[in-house]
Amino acid sequence: MPWVRNFLNSSSASNALGNLFAALVVLTIPCALIISLGMAICGFTDRATVGAKASWFLLFVVTWPIGSMVYYFATYRGFIKQQGAGDAPGPRVVSA
């Protein structure tokens, strides 16, 4: 990315900003790929209608990676909460 080199060379805090930017790039790219792939797989295995699956897939493709995050907060998180509530054991009463 040529504009990054120009920004970092003209900045007075180039070392700190360079390290921060490099860390963010190194972490962001694989994380975005992982969450996009995971949400696409979950979107295809969801019990939704074919139209809903197609619209989520279009959202993934058009707005990558924002669409994956929207799917996570809109649909996937509720699915995980439902499964967690059904599988959690009830509280146990221990008497002495």
C-alpha atoms as one frame of an Amber mdcrd trajectory, in Angstrom:
protein
   0.000   0.000   0.000   1.963   3.005  -1.226  -0.095   5.634   0.647   0.766
   3.980   3.959   4.480   4.430   3.338   3.944   8.132   2.562   1.857   8.593
   5.717   4.359   6.834   7.947   7.356   8.672   6.478   5.729  12.083   6.990
   4.544  11.411  10.536   6.557  12.533  13.557   5.538   9.424  15.490   6.291
   7.070  12.632   7.644   4.210  14.712   4.646   3.967  17.077   2.071   4.503
  14.329   3.850   2.064  12.064   3.829  -0.655  14.694   0.162  -0.020  15.498
  -0.837  -0.028  11.835   1.130  -3.196  11.118  -0.458  -4.971  14.081  -3.943
  -3.933  12.992  -3.364  -5.092   9.419  -1.855  -8.390  10.531  -4.811  -9.071
  12.844  -7.627  -7.657  10.720  -7.094  -9.511   7.456  -7.208 -13.084   8.829
  -9.992 -12.211  11.271 -12.139 -10.745   8.502 -11.594 -13.826   6.348 -12.407
 -16.201   9.205 -15.594 -14.434  10.288 -16.773 -14.090   6.683 -16.222 -17.757
   5.957 -17.824 -18.817   9.247 -20.896 -16.654   8.800 -21.300 -17.822   5.183
 -21.208 -21.462   6.312 -23.688 -20.764   9.103 -25.907 -18.898   6.658 -26.068
 -21.915   4.355 -26.746 -24.374   7.182 -29.404 -22.158   8.777 -33.015 -23.390
   8.776 -34.176 -20.240   7.002 -35.978 -20.128   3.669 -34.060 -20.178   0.403
 -34.887 -16.510  -0.181 -33.490 -15.521   3.204 -30.325 -17.531   2.580 -29.889
 -15.893  -0.828 -30.341 -12.409   0.600 -27.805 -13.068   3.378 -25.340 -14.431
   0.806 -25.771 -11.306  -1.330 -25.187  -9.200   1.759 -21.969 -11.159   2.436
 -20.731 -10.656  -1.121 -21.700  -7.010  -1.563 -20.672  -5.615   1.817 -17.804
  -7.900   2.835 -16.883  -8.044   5.801 -19.598  -5.748   7.176 -22.347  -8.137
   6.023 -20.821 -10.950   8.049 -20.833  -8.824  11.169 -24.442  -7.773  10.558
 -25.429 -11.435  10.174 -23.613 -12.284  13.391 -25.435  -9.668  15.458 -28.816
 -10.032  13.722 -29.198 -13.801  13.446 -26.327 -15.949  14.633 -26.087 -14.551
  18.165 -29.761 -15.303  18.819 -29.289 -18.848  17.519 -26.382 -19.430  19.898
 -28.374 -18.025  22.832 -31.260 -20.402  22.038 -28.965 -23.407  21.941 -27.192
 -22.353  25.113 -30.445 -21.911  27.019 -31.713 -25.342  25.993 -28.497 -27.182
  26.809 -27.661 -25.518  30.112 -28.305 -27.651  33.179 -30.543 -26.254  35.874
 -29.174 -24.940  39.164 -28.321 -27.568  41.729 -29.209 -27.265  45.369 -26.572
 -28.653  47.673 -27.662 -29.330  51.221 -25.183 -29.718  54.028
